[in-house]
Amino acid sequence: MASIRQEKTANLIKQDLAVIFSENSRELFGGAFITVTVVRMTPDLGLAKVYLSFFTNAGADKDALLEMVRSKSNAVRGKLGRKIGKQVRIVPELAFYLDDSLDYADEIDNLLKK
């Protein structure tokens, strides 16, 4: 169970990361459409687990895009720090994960249609 402070910080980070990904998608991530689905904070607010969903061309590999985001996590954290630096004591480390819940829902839907 997350505390109120964890939830507020997670929501703040989620909103600002969504803006960062939409504004900098072309220059940092090759124009991929990246959606921040969930942010979970550790109790000490030092680490944010960020779950991302990618909407790309059929030929693009989601794992490769996730690795690209992970490789640029320092740049993303820097941009996040400039946005929320006055609101939090420490800008948390960012750990990015692939949110495959939409793919899972599509798979279940396809199985039910058969």
C-alpha positions, 0 to 999 in steps of 0.5 A, spaced: 500 500 500 503 506 497 502 512 502 499 519 500 506 522 499 508 516 494 502 517 490 502 524 489 509 524 487 508 518 482 502 522 479 507 528 478 512 524 475 507 521 470 504 527 468 511 531 467 514 524 464 508 524 459 510 531 457 517 530 456 516 524 452 511 528 447 515 534 446 522 530 445 520 524 442 522 526 435 529 528 437 531 523 443 527 516 441 526 517 433 519 519 433 516 513 437 509 515 440 511 513 448 505 513 453 507 513 461 502 508 463 504 507 471 509 510 475 510 506 482 515 510 487 519 506 493 517 508 500 524 513 500 522 516 494 529 515 491 526 510 485 521 511 480 519 505 476 516 507 470 511 503 465 511 505 458 507 503 452 509 504 445 505 505 439 510 504 433 510 502 426 509 494 425 516 493 424 519 497 430 521 492 436 518 494 442 524 491 446 529 495 442 525 502 443 525 500 451 533 499 451 533 506 447 529 509 453 533 506 458 540 508 454 537 516 455 534 515 462 540 520 464 537 525 459 530 524 461 532 525 468 535 531 467 529 534 463 525 531 469 529 535 474 528 541 471 521 541 471 520 538 478 526 540 482 522 545 486 517 540 488 521 534 490 527 534 495 531 529 490 529 527 483 528 520 483 532 515 479 528 512 473 527 505 472 523 503 465 519 497 464 515 495 458 507 495 460 504 489 456 497 490 459 494 492 452 498 486 448 495 481 453 488 484 453 488 483 445 491 476 446 485 475 451 480 478 446 482 474 440 482 468 444 475 469 446 473 471 439 475 464 437 
